[in-house]
């Protein structure tokens, strides 16, 4: 995907460290997440991998809401 392997690693590090701000709404956060995912070529990744990165990036309030959700 990238000619320079350092660029690919930099983009992956950004995706790995992206986080929803403490008071940031999901609506504001999600476009930032999608851009990082797209920059890394994540659109071709399996859905569970994409979801894993997204869930890891949620703020504590969002994580609490998801824990309270019955599936």
N, C-alpha and C positions, 0 to 999 in steps of 0.2 A: 504494500500500500504506500509506504513512504520510502523514498530513496535513502534518507538519513535515518538510521535506526534510533538515534537520539531524539529525533522529533516524535517518532511513534511512542517512545517511552515517556516523553514529556506530556503528550496528550493523554496517555493512559494514566499517568500520575494525576493529572488534573481531574479526570473522570473518577478516579479512586478517592480523591480528596474533596470532591464537591459536596457541599452540605447546604441544606435548607437553613436559612437564618432563623434564629430563635423566634422572631416575630414575623417572619416572612410567610406570606400566604402560599399555598400550593400553586395557585394560579400564577403568581409571580416567579416562583422557583422553577416550575416545570419547563418553561422555554429554555432556561439556562442549562438544565440537565439535558434536554433534547439536543441542544447544540453541541455539548461536550460528547454526547453519545454519537452523534452524526460525524463529528470530527475524527472519531476513532473508528468509524465504519461499523458502529454498533447496530445499525439497522439490519444487518445480515446475521446478527447473533441470534441464538435461540431466545425465545421470549423469557424463559425462566432466568437466564443470565441477565437480561435487561432489567427485569423486575428486581433481581437481587441487588444490582447497583442502585436502583431507585430507592428501594426500602432502606438500604444502608445510609442513604443521604438524607432521609427524613429527620426533621427536628423531633424533640422529645414529645411534644404535643401530638404530632401526627402519629408517632409510634404508639403512644397511649391509646389513641383513637382506634388504631388498627388492632391492638391487643383486645380491645373491648368488643370488636366485631365478631359475631358468630357466623361461621361459614356453613 
